[in-house]
């Protein structure tokens, strides 16, 4: 498994656990939907700043899904 695909698979699993769609994650992270799709599919290696924004957005979703 490449680094890109590992990052993408991990982010997709966390996003799903947070009950967020790709579009919702993109909106929360301030990133284009195509970027989220590219990261999750392993088609692109995201810069650290983007990973930080995506994980922060997922954390918001996780807090919201726990009630």
N, C-alpha and C positions, 0 to 999 in steps of 0.2 A: 504494500500500500504506500503510495506516495505521500509526502507531507501535505500536499494540496488536498488529496482525497481524504486524508485523516482529519484535517481541520474541517473540511466541508461536512463530513459525516458526523463529527462531533457537534458542530453548530446546528445541523439539521435535527439531530436527536434532542438537543437542548431546546431548540425552538418548538419542536413538537410537544415536549414535556411542558413547556410554558403555554401551550395551547394558542400559539401564534401562527398565522399564515405567513408565507414568505412576503406578501405585500404589507402585512402589519409590521413585520420585522423591519422591512425596508423603510417604512414611514418612521418608526420609532428611532431607527439608527441614522436617519437622514441620508440614506443611500438609495441609488436607483434599484428598482426591482431586479433588473438584469444583473446587477452586481451580486445581489444575494443569491440569485439562481446560479451564477457562475461560481461563486465560492462554494456553495453547497454541492454542486456537481463535481467539484475538483478541477474545473476548467481554468481556474485562476488562483494564483497564490496571493492572498490578501495581505496588504501591508499591515503592520502592527497596529496602527491607528484605527484602521477599519475593524480589525478583530476586536479591539477595545470597545468601539462603538456598538458593534453587534452584540458582544457579550453583555454590555451594560443594558442594551435594549431587552435582551432575553431575561436579565435579572428583573427588570421592571415587569415583564410578563409573568415571571415566576411568583413575584410578590403579589401580583394581582390575582393569580390563579389559586392562591392558598387562602383566599378569603379575606 
